Amino acid sequence: MKKNLIAIGLFLGCVISTQAQETAPEPTTKFKKFYSASASEVIFSGADFGKVSITAIDPNGLPVASVSATPEIIPRFSAFLHLANQLHFNVSNTFGFYTGFGLRNIGMINKFNDSLRIKQRFYSFGIPVAFKIGNMGKKIYFSAGAEAEFFFHYKQKTYAGNEGRRGDKAQKFNEWFSKRNNIFMPSVFVEFNFGKGNYLRLKYYLTDVLINGKQNFAVNGVTSNFTVERSQLFSLSLGKVVGKKRK
């Protein structure tokens, strides 16, 4: 019994020693206290509208029919144009901060019923602030923070017909600094950087993106207004930090 205990103790000692060597922090000389970097990403995004009320309007501007629906959220994928510049400040090998600015293409697709689908897209300019915990030398870390974004360009596409499919494009338009959406959009996010500049980010916007009373679409010359219960925008991003330069 004693021999078994001694053998187990020696085994555990070897394991603990090996783990300690593998997890020992890298020398502080290997992490950069300050550096800048460029980044790009692909984004999957969507928005929850809750209940939606759709009202058809006659040529005189009077409501003629109204229906309610709960739209189906269809994930929207975008790979262009997403550009960012980051400024990193590392206090130690395990803790730091970053800020910067970025240009982003984000939006949502909602299927109102089998024959009506609306795509809405925004270009935004954002300024994030986040803290980082992890291994700054290997650039493997978890971060969390907030971002102030300004939605400066809006595009809407309406598809109708062809039940079960996307349908035909019935309307398309775009606007600068649109009155259809809130311009200032604060958000919070969590992010995991898993080395070699790769990261995964989950973001949630704190303000409804759409302004009720300003939403409409046209199909076959008939204009309809719609109001949403809410319009909570969220996104999942997979990105890469590139072009790092030591300062």
SULNOR-V993431 format. One record per backbone hydrogen bond with DSSP energy under -0.5 kcal/mol. CO is the residue of the C=O (numbers start at 0). NH is the residue of the N-H. If there is no record, write none. Layout:
co | nh
CO | NH
CO | NH
//
This chain:
co | nh
0 | 4
1 | 5
2 | 6
3 | 7
4 | 8
5 | 9
6 | 10
7 | 11
8 | 12
9 | 13
10 | 14
11 | 15
12 | 16
13 | 17
14 | 18
15 | 19
16 | 20
17 | 21
18 | 22
19 | 23
26 | 29
27 | 30
32 | 89
33 | 246
34 | 87
35 | 244
36 | 85
37 | 241
38 | 83
39 | 239
41 | 237
42 | 44
42 | 77
43 | 235
44 | 75
45 | 233
46 | 48
47 | 231
48 | 228
48 | 229
49 | 70
50 | 228
51 | 53
51 | 68
52 | 226
53 | 66
54 | 224
55 | 63
55 | 64
56 | 222
57 | 60
61 | 57
64 | 55
66 | 53
68 | 51
68 | 70
71 | 110
72 | 74
73 | 108
75 | 44
77 | 42
80 | 82
82 | 102
83 | 38
84 | 100
85 | 36
86 | 98
87 | 34
88 | 90
88 | 96
92 | 135
93 | 133
94 | 90
94 | 91
95 | 131
96 | 88
97 | 129
98 | 86
100 | 84
101 | 125
102 | 82
103 | 105
103 | 123
105 | 121
107 | 119
108 | 73
109 | 111
109 | 117
110 | 71
112 | 115
113 | 163
114 | 160
115 | 111
115 | 112
116 | 158
117 | 109
118 | 156
119 | 107
120 | 154
121 | 105
122 | 151
122 | 152
123 | 103
124 | 149
125 | 101
126 | 147
127 | 99
128 | 145
129 | 97
130 | 143
131 | 95
132 | 141
133 | 135
134 | 138
134 | 139
138 | 140
138 | 194
139 | 134
140 | 192
141 | 132
142 | 190
143 | 130
144 | 188
145 | 128
146 | 148
146 | 186
147 | 126
148 | 150
148 | 184
149 | 124
149 | 151
151 | 176
152 | 122
153 | 174
154 | 120
155 | 172
156 | 118
157 | 169
157 | 170
158 | 116
159 | 167
161 | 164
167 | 159
167 | 169
170 | 157
172 | 155
174 | 153
177 | 180
179 | 210
182 | 150
182 | 184
184 | 148
185 | 205
185 | 206
186 | 146
187 | 203
188 | 144
189 | 201
190 | 142
191 | 193
191 | 199
192 | 140
194 | 197
196 | 240
197 | 193
198 | 238
199 | 191
200 | 236
201 | 189
202 | 234
203 | 187
208 | 181
209 | 211
210 | 213
214 | 225
216 | 223
218 | 221
220 | 222
221 | 218
222 | 56
223 | 216
224 | 54
226 | 52
230 | 208
230 | 232
231 | 47
232 | 204
233 | 45
234 | 202
235 | 43
236 | 200
237 | 41
238 | 198
239 | 39
241 | 37
244 | 35
//
